Amino acid sequence: MLDHFVGLLEQVLNSQVTGAKPLQVQMARDEAERNRGLSLFIAVSSVGASAGLILGGALTDLLSWRWSLLINVPIGAVVLVVIGRLVEETEPKLARLDISGALTATIGSVALVYGFISAAEHGWVSVLTISAFAISAVLLVSFFQIERRAAQPLLDLSLLRSRPRLGGLAVMAIIVGMHFSVLFLIVQYLQQVLGFAPLAAGLAYLPLSMTMFVVSPTMPRFIARFGTRALLAAGGVLVAASCAGFAMLDGRSTYFPAVFIPLVLHAIGVALVFTPGTVAILEGVPDEHAGAASGLLQMDQQVGGALGLAVVAAVYAANAVPKDFSSGLGAGFTAAAAISLLSAVIAVRTGGRRGASAPAVATNS
């Protein structure tokens, strides 16, 4: 398996040396190549997540939590230099920016997330909460109306006519939201309840990221054998099982097995969703809409992550007892388990037929 990843990485590096387009931005020659590229992207991302948690913990322990933000400045500068040298420039195309669509989508999404945050702090019937939800509803409905009429829309609504793609977007958004919730709540549980130092809390997430790294490269074979629908459903069930395990945490729990086993289950479930979900969303997208579909995927993950975290945090806060962090975990993660099961149902009801063919798509996600 490690040799397989080394070979793929060499292909990416060699493409930079020879002047060929790198795997992640070329038109995939076939489905197998596309899926391998996506699984490599997911696996490398999982390693990066672990490195970030460990580095953030080390900086917090040795210096200050502020350095976990400042360290991104030199990293960003290095990335800019590397991009300038290694990434081939694309031909620019003149286009009109869909300002109305961008504003309504952004402000509407922010209002929706704020509504759930406000519900946790002020209650579901407070003026702030109801106003946020009302503003969100008006703006998001307006966004779709604007996109229907725009000459160059921010979101081509034809991309949403595919039932499997809609299902993939819904499942991806839900599972990313539950994943963010696990990252947010469990790290606090490790430090506030189990007494872990920041660096130890970062290291405690290694089983999650390393499991994702090991499982992700197997996804192309599983997609070819079972199809995306079965994998998305199985992933939703496993994430639900992991959240049910986290819901049982209390002040007497220990890292092993109470945290460790649900973390591994969660990692397997997330791996079963991320690559197959990306394939389901990008499958069958015409070449001219590949960039828009990739942007839709990224937006789906970011909004789904923020919204899912806001929902679970709201349920947690509504049931938490002051100065007892673990008191709200049962309700918060029970809600997360139920939402994850919903994603499995959506996958079963909307997934495409196993083995259905589709045109090659760009993997510039």
Secondary structure, DSSP 8 states (H G I E B T S, - for coil): -HHHHHHHHHHHHHHHHHT---TTTSB-SSHHHHHHHHHHHHHHHHHHHHHHHHHHHHHHHHT-TTHHHHTHHHHHHHHHHHHHHHS-----------HHHHHHHHHHHHHHHHHHHHHHHH-TTSHHHHHHHHHHHHHHHHHHHHHHH-SS-SS-GGGGG-HHHHHHHHHHHHHHHHHHHHHHHHHHHHHHTS---HHHHHHTTHHHHHHHHHHGGGHHHHHHHHHHHHHHHHHHHHHHHHHHHHTT--TT--IIIIIHHHHHHHHHHHHHHHHHHHHHHHTT--GGGHHHHHHHHHHHHHHHHHHHHHHHHHHHHHH-BTTBGGGGHHHHHHHHHHHHHHHHHHHHHH---TT------B---
